[in-house]
Amino acid sequence: MLCRELGGPENLLAAEVPDLVAGPGQVVVDVRSAGVNFPDGLIVAGTYQTKPPLPFSPGSEVAGVVRAVGEGVTGPAPGDRVMAFCGIGGYAEQVVVTAERVHPIPDDMDLDHAAAFPVVYGTSYHGLVDRARLRSGETLLVLGASGGVGLTAVQIGKVLGARVIAAASSEEKLNLCAEHGADELIDYRETDLASRLKEITGGAGVDVVYDPVGGTAADTAVRALAWGGRYLTVGYASGDIPRVGMNRLLLKEGELLGVLWGAWAGRNPGANAENMSRLLEWYSAGLLRPHIDRRYPLAEAAAALAVVMNREAKGKIVLRTGEMP
């Protein structure tokens, strides 16, 4: 699915292109499933920090079978079942990826789950563990908690022993958060976020805020930080980049931490591989489960991406290159 002109998801059109070839250090993957993520839509619109030359295929994560490996590759081998973080190019039947971004998957992991795994779980683990140093017994507030990254933050927070407060915009979305382990639920369209957080925490505040949404809730969440609290800015799905009052951080000795997992993983491939190994161990232990909201055939990538960009997805959307179940 190629984007030949920047704009909305409808600009994605099917095209036939030559088979890919693995260069030195690269792996070609026959894609079976591809994850659909909010940044994919920003790249198609031309508003993301990554701006590939036209034409290009979006899609940052895939799962499938290794087709070929290039010179110098000692890890993945042809025939291996893998998941990969490719950045772009995933909305296709084949993708070429550097070998360090390709990870073998457990035998008990299906390819839809694998395609829905690298970006959202990698981002949340990096944010909560590497950046915020979330500890057992602390309180974690997740904004946009039913979305792709939000729901993984709920799950990982619970595995780490935190008390998880999930905030979302409907009862249906909050019910999903509860199913994935959230301890407290806030519908911030029906409830005043500030007063409910004060009630839940007894006025003590929250230790970590995980915010992939931005917008008006950000200021309230900063004000709700506990002493020494950490605020993770992960993305701006609301379309509004908030302006944070630095005095609020000063008064709480708080920390404002950026989370840009893809760039971090590129700079720290060894540490990222360790993170992925831990996450896959948790998956095999039954502690993590991607929630696949909907599946679309690859040819309907535009419709799938529109669902994500309109914030209608609960959990993840995946594309299938083969026959639909």
MOLINBEL-V532152 format. One record per residue. N is the residue number from 1. RES is the residue in three letters. SS is DSSP state (a for helix, b for strand, c for the rest). PSI is psi in whole degrees, -180 to 180 (none if undefined). Layout:
n=N res=RES ss=SS psi=PSI
n=N res=RES ss=SS psi=PSI
//
This chain:
n=1 res=MET ss=c psi=113
n=2 res=LEU ss=b psi=142
n=3 res=CYS ss=b psi=112
n=4 res=ARG ss=c psi=-15
n=5 res=GLU ss=c psi=133
n=6 res=LEU ss=c psi=146
n=7 res=GLY ss=c psi=-143
n=8 res=GLY ss=c psi=174
n=9 res=PRO ss=a psi=-27
n=10 res=GLU ss=a psi=-12
n=11 res=ASN ss=a psi=-6
n=12 res=LEU ss=b psi=123
n=13 res=LEU ss=b psi=146
n=14 res=ALA ss=c psi=144
n=15 res=ALA ss=c psi=153
n=16 res=GLU ss=c psi=130
n=17 res=VAL ss=c psi=161
n=18 res=PRO ss=c psi=155
n=19 res=ASP ss=c psi=149
n=20 res=LEU ss=c psi=156
n=21 res=VAL ss=c psi=136
n=22 res=ALA ss=c psi=122
n=23 res=GLY ss=c psi=-177
n=24 res=PRO ss=c psi=130
n=25 res=GLY ss=c psi=8
n=26 res=GLN ss=b psi=161
n=27 res=VAL ss=b psi=135
n=28 res=VAL ss=b psi=127
n=29 res=VAL ss=b psi=129
n=30 res=ASP ss=b psi=111
n=31 res=VAL ss=b psi=131
n=32 res=ARG ss=b psi=-39
n=33 res=SER ss=b psi=148
n=34 res=ALA ss=b psi=135
n=35 res=GLY ss=b psi=148
n=36 res=VAL ss=b psi=125
n=37 res=ASN ss=c psi=156
n=38 res=PHE ss=a psi=-44
n=39 res=PRO ss=a psi=-24
n=40 res=ASP ss=a psi=-44
n=41 res=GLY ss=a psi=-36
n=42 res=LEU ss=a psi=-37
n=43 res=ILE ss=a psi=-42
n=44 res=VAL ss=a psi=-35
n=45 res=ALA ss=a psi=-15
n=46 res=GLY ss=c psi=19
n=47 res=THR ss=c psi=6
n=48 res=TYR ss=c psi=163
n=49 res=GLN ss=c psi=-23
n=50 res=THR ss=c psi=123
n=51 res=LYS ss=c psi=85
n=52 res=PRO ss=c psi=153
n=53 res=PRO ss=c psi=146
n=54 res=LEU ss=c psi=149
n=55 res=PRO ss=c psi=158
n=56 res=PHE ss=b psi=162
n=57 res=SER ss=c psi=125
n=58 res=PRO ss=c psi=-176
n=59 res=GLY ss=c psi=111
n=60 res=SER ss=c psi=-10
n=61 res=GLU ss=b psi=142
n=62 res=VAL ss=b psi=166
n=63 res=ALA ss=b psi=146
n=64 res=GLY ss=b psi=-147
n=65 res=VAL ss=b psi=135
n=66 res=VAL ss=b psi=126
n=67 res=ARG ss=b psi=-43
n=68 res=ALA ss=b psi=156
n=69 res=VAL ss=b psi=150
n=70 res=GLY ss=c psi=179
n=71 res=GLU ss=c psi=135
n=72 res=GLY ss=c psi=-5
n=73 res=VAL ss=c psi=122
n=74 res=THR ss=c psi=-5
n=75 res=GLY ss=c psi=-92
n=76 res=PRO ss=c psi=145
n=77 res=ALA ss=c psi=154
n=78 res=PRO ss=c psi=134
n=79 res=GLY ss=c psi=-14
n=80 res=ASP ss=c psi=140
n=81 res=ARG ss=b psi=126
n=82 res=VAL ss=b psi=163
n=83 res=MET ss=b psi=155
n=84 res=ALA ss=b psi=144
n=85 res=PHE ss=b psi=110
n=86 res=CYS ss=c psi=-11
n=87 res=GLY ss=c psi=-64
n=88 res=ILE ss=c psi=167
n=89 res=GLY ss=c psi=-1
n=90 res=GLY ss=c psi=-20
n=91 res=TYR ss=c psi=67
n=92 res=ALA ss=c psi=168
n=93 res=GLU ss=c psi=-20
n=94 res=GLN ss=b psi=150
n=95 res=VAL ss=b psi=147
n=96 res=VAL ss=b psi=132
n=97 res=VAL ss=b psi=147
n=98 res=THR ss=b psi=143
n=99 res=ALA ss=a psi=-33
n=100 res=GLU ss=a psi=-12
n=101 res=ARG ss=a psi=12
n=102 res=VAL ss=b psi=130
n=103 res=HIS ss=b psi=131
n=104 res=PRO ss=b psi=148
n=105 res=ILE ss=c psi=152
n=106 res=PRO ss=c psi=155
n=107 res=ASP ss=c psi=-28
n=108 res=ASP ss=c psi=9
n=109 res=MET ss=c psi=121
n=110 res=ASP ss=c psi=163
n=111 res=LEU ss=a psi=-26
n=112 res=ASP ss=a psi=-46
n=113 res=HIS ss=a psi=-41
n=114 res=ALA ss=a psi=-39
n=115 res=ALA ss=a psi=-25
n=116 res=ALA ss=c psi=10
n=117 res=PHE ss=c psi=-52
n=118 res=PRO ss=a psi=-51
n=119 res=VAL ss=a psi=-52
n=120 res=VAL ss=a psi=-44
n=121 res=TYR ss=a psi=-38
n=122 res=GLY ss=a psi=-43
n=123 res=THR ss=a psi=-48
n=124 res=SER ss=a psi=-40
n=125 res=TYR ss=a psi=-48
n=126 res=HIS ss=a psi=-44
n=127 res=GLY ss=a psi=-49
n=128 res=LEU ss=a psi=-35
n=129 res=VAL ss=a psi=-56
n=130 res=ASP ss=a psi=-39
n=131 res=ARG ss=a psi=-52
n=132 res=ALA ss=c psi=-16
n=133 res=ARG ss=c psi=46
n=134 res=LEU ss=c psi=131
n=135 res=ARG ss=c psi=155
n=136 res=SER ss=c psi=136
n=137 res=GLY ss=c psi=-13
n=138 res=GLU ss=c psi=165
n=139 res=THR ss=b psi=129
n=140 res=LEU ss=b psi=126
n=141 res=LEU ss=b psi=124
n=142 res=VAL ss=b psi=117
n=143 res=LEU ss=b psi=149
n=144 res=GLY ss=c psi=45
n=145 res=ALA ss=c psi=-15
n=146 res=SER ss=c psi=-3
n=147 res=GLY ss=c psi=-175
n=148 res=GLY ss=a psi=-58
n=149 res=VAL ss=a psi=-34
n=150 res=GLY ss=a psi=-46
n=151 res=LEU ss=a psi=-33
n=152 res=THR ss=a psi=-33
n=153 res=ALA ss=a psi=-37
n=154 res=VAL ss=a psi=-49
n=155 res=GLN ss=a psi=-48
n=156 res=ILE ss=a psi=-39
n=157 res=GLY ss=a psi=-42
n=158 res=LYS ss=a psi=-42
n=159 res=VAL ss=a psi=-36
n=160 res=LEU ss=c psi=-5
n=161 res=GLY ss=c psi=15
n=162 res=ALA ss=c psi=159
n=163 res=ARG ss=b psi=118
n=164 res=VAL ss=b psi=124
n=165 res=ILE ss=b psi=119
n=166 res=ALA ss=b psi=128
n=167 res=ALA ss=b psi=129
n=168 res=ALA ss=b psi=-179
n=169 res=SER ss=c psi=12
n=170 res=SER ss=c psi=160
n=171 res=GLU ss=a psi=-40
n=172 res=GLU ss=a psi=-45
n=173 res=LYS ss=a psi=-40
n=174 res=LEU ss=a psi=-34
n=175 res=ASN ss=a psi=-39
n=176 res=LEU ss=a psi=-41
n=177 res=CYS ss=a psi=-40
n=178 res=ALA ss=a psi=-39
n=179 res=GLU ss=a psi=-26
n=180 res=HIS ss=c psi=14
n=181 res=GLY ss=c psi=-3
n=182 res=ALA ss=c psi=137
n=183 res=ASP ss=c psi=-36
n=184 res=GLU ss=b psi=147
n=185 res=LEU ss=b psi=138
n=186 res=ILE ss=b psi=121
n=187 res=ASP ss=b psi=101
n=188 res=TYR ss=c psi=9
n=189 res=ARG ss=c psi=-21
n=190 res=GLU ss=c psi=-17
n=191 res=THR ss=c psi=144
n=192 res=ASP ss=c psi=117
n=193 res=LEU ss=a psi=-44
n=194 res=ALA ss=a psi=-49
n=195 res=SER ss=a psi=-36
n=196 res=ARG ss=a psi=-38
n=197 res=LEU ss=a psi=-40
n=198 res=LYS ss=a psi=-41
n=199 res=GLU ss=a psi=-47
n=200 res=ILE ss=a psi=-41
n=201 res=THR ss=a psi=1
n=202 res=GLY ss=c psi=27
n=203 res=GLY ss=c psi=-3
n=204 res=ALA ss=c psi=-24
n=205 res=GLY ss=c psi=177
n=206 res=VAL ss=b psi=145
n=207 res=ASP ss=b psi=-37
n=208 res=VAL ss=b psi=134
n=209 res=VAL ss=b psi=130
n=210 res=TYR ss=b psi=112
n=211 res=ASP ss=b psi=99
n=212 res=PRO ss=c psi=9
n=213 res=VAL ss=c psi=-44
n=214 res=GLY ss=c psi=-152
n=215 res=GLY ss=c psi=-160
n=216 res=THR ss=c psi=-25
n=217 res=ALA ss=a psi=-19
n=218 res=ALA ss=a psi=-46
n=219 res=ASP ss=a psi=-42
n=220 res=THR ss=a psi=-42
n=221 res=ALA ss=a psi=-39
n=222 res=VAL ss=a psi=-44
n=223 res=ARG ss=a psi=-26
n=224 res=ALA ss=c psi=2
n=225 res=LEU ss=b psi=142
n=226 res=ALA ss=b psi=172
n=227 res=TRP ss=b psi=128
n=228 res=GLY ss=b psi=17
n=229 res=GLY ss=b psi=157
n=230 res=ARG ss=b psi=131
n=231 res=TYR ss=b psi=119
n=232 res=LEU ss=b psi=117
n=233 res=THR ss=b psi=114
n=234 res=VAL ss=c psi=-29
n=235 res=GLY ss=c psi=180
n=236 res=TYR ss=c psi=62
n=237 res=ALA ss=c psi=-23
n=238 res=SER ss=c psi=-16
n=239 res=GLY ss=c psi=0
n=240 res=ASP ss=c psi=114
n=241 res=ILE ss=c psi=115
n=242 res=PRO ss=c psi=155
n=243 res=ARG ss=c psi=115
n=244 res=VAL ss=c psi=133
n=245 res=GLY ss=c psi=108
n=246 res=MET ss=a psi=-26
n=247 res=ASN ss=a psi=-30
n=248 res=ARG ss=a psi=-38
n=249 res=LEU ss=a psi=-40
n=250 res=LEU ss=a psi=-46
n=251 res=LEU ss=a psi=-23
n=252 res=LYS ss=a psi=4
n=253 res=GLU ss=c psi=44
n=254 res=GLY ss=c psi=168
n=255 res=GLU ss=b psi=136
n=256 res=LEU ss=b psi=117
n=257 res=LEU ss=b psi=126
n=258 res=GLY ss=b psi=146
n=259 res=VAL ss=c psi=107
n=260 res=LEU ss=c psi=79
n=261 res=TRP ss=a psi=-45
n=262 res=GLY ss=a psi=-46
n=263 res=ALA ss=a psi=-41
n=264 res=TRP ss=a psi=-44
n=265 res=ALA ss=a psi=-38
n=266 res=GLY ss=a psi=-34
n=267 res=ARG ss=a psi=-23
n=268 res=ASN ss=c psi=63
n=269 res=PRO ss=a psi=-35
n=270 res=GLY ss=a psi=-46
n=271 res=ALA ss=a psi=-37
n=272 res=ASN ss=a psi=-39
n=273 res=ALA ss=a psi=-38
n=274 res=GLU ss=a psi=-42
n=275 res=ASN ss=a psi=-46
n=276 res=MET ss=a psi=-38
n=277 res=SER ss=a psi=-43
n=278 res=ARG ss=a psi=-44
n=279 res=LEU ss=a psi=-41
n=280 res=LEU ss=a psi=-32
n=281 res=GLU ss=a psi=-43
n=282 res=TRP ss=a psi=-37
n=283 res=TYR ss=a psi=-50
n=284 res=SER ss=a psi=-26
n=285 res=ALA ss=c psi=-2
n=286 res=GLY ss=c psi=13
n=287 res=LEU ss=c psi=-22
n=288 res=LEU ss=c psi=139
n=289 res=ARG ss=c psi=115
n=290 res=PRO ss=c psi=140
n=291 res=HIS ss=c psi=110
n=292 res=ILE ss=b psi=110
n=293 res=ASP ss=b psi=-48
n=294 res=ARG ss=b psi=153
n=295 res=ARG ss=b psi=139
n=296 res=TYR ss=b psi=148
n=297 res=PRO ss=b psi=153
n=298 res=LEU ss=a psi=-39
n=299 res=ALA ss=a psi=-18
n=300 res=GLU ss=a psi=30
n=301 res=ALA ss=a psi=-36
n=302 res=ALA ss=a psi=-43
n=303 res=ALA ss=a psi=-41
n=304 res=ALA ss=a psi=-44
n=305 res=LEU ss=a psi=-35
n=306 res=ALA ss=a psi=-38
n=307 res=VAL ss=a psi=-45
n=308 res=VAL ss=a psi=-46
n=309 res=MET ss=a psi=-26
n=310 res=ASN ss=c psi=6
n=311 res=ARG ss=c psi=39
n=312 res=GLU ss=c psi=-9
n=313 res=ALA ss=c psi=141
n=314 res=LYS ss=c psi=112
n=315 res=GLY ss=c psi=-134
n=316 res=LYS ss=b psi=152
n=317 res=ILE ss=b psi=136
n=318 res=VAL ss=b psi=153
n=319 res=LEU ss=b psi=144
n=320 res=ARG ss=b psi=134
n=321 res=THR ss=c psi=-22
n=322 res=GLY ss=c psi=-156
n=323 res=GLU ss=c psi=140
n=324 res=MET ss=c psi=147
n=325 res=PRO ss=c psi=none
//
